Amino acid sequence: MPLPWPAIFAFAGAAGSIISGSKSSKAAQIYADAVAAAGVEDAAALAAYAGQQSAYAGLHDAYAEKAEGAVKRQALLNYEYATLQAGLEEKEIPLLLLSIEREVAEEEQEADNREIARRRELNGALASQVALRTAQGVQAYDGSPLAMMGADITMFERDQAIDAGNTARRIIDKKFFGSERAKLMADRVSLLRYGAGIGLETGLEQAELVGTEAHLQAESIRLAAEGTLLSASSLLSSSQLEAESIRIQGKQAKTSGYINAIGSLANAGYRYGSLGG
């Protein structure tokens, strides 16, 4: 006996529900696999980036050591140069004092030479006057001749006094300004050495700060790498949970298709029975 049309329609509807549920379940499984694969790929990319960050942090640590060492070497070189410069200028001080002593000695010698020249000139003038007066039959040491000789001696003594005063002034000036210059040079040497010490101390502190700053940057990069790894792990877990949720939804769709099919068949059987089929 052929099945009535309502039963045929019921079987067809049930089959459609089962096929639709199976297709939805299969599509959900495919989509879930794609989501899981994408999560694995993205997590791997983040993990690789985290590895690059860690490697860069290591390079930054090496840079910190080199930068600190370079600044220290520069500070030591500056200190050595300033110390040598101070030493050279300090050696110039006794040379300056020695040159002043020589200038003073030369000034005194020149003064003696001028006095000798004046005395020779005076003696020559007096001898000429004596010879002239003697040739003329005049007493050389009486009256006008004696007065003239006295005038020559007075002129000599005046020139001698003026020269001695000028010589003394020049000698005093040389000694005073030379001594003051030597003091200034000594002060400059002290200042150079003080500056060298301060520069060295500051340079070493700067080197330490440079190294610390670079190490802190490396540590910051390292922490960022750890954060990237955590993000990768979180992304992987999230994608796996999402994929599992999609799979569950697909299973639910398949189960729902079976339930709908059973309900359609049961409803059709009930109707068919109530009609007395």
Secondary structure as UniProt FT lines:
FT   HELIX           5..135
FT   TURN            136..137
FT   TURN            140..141
FT   HELIX           143..274
FT   TURN            275..276
//
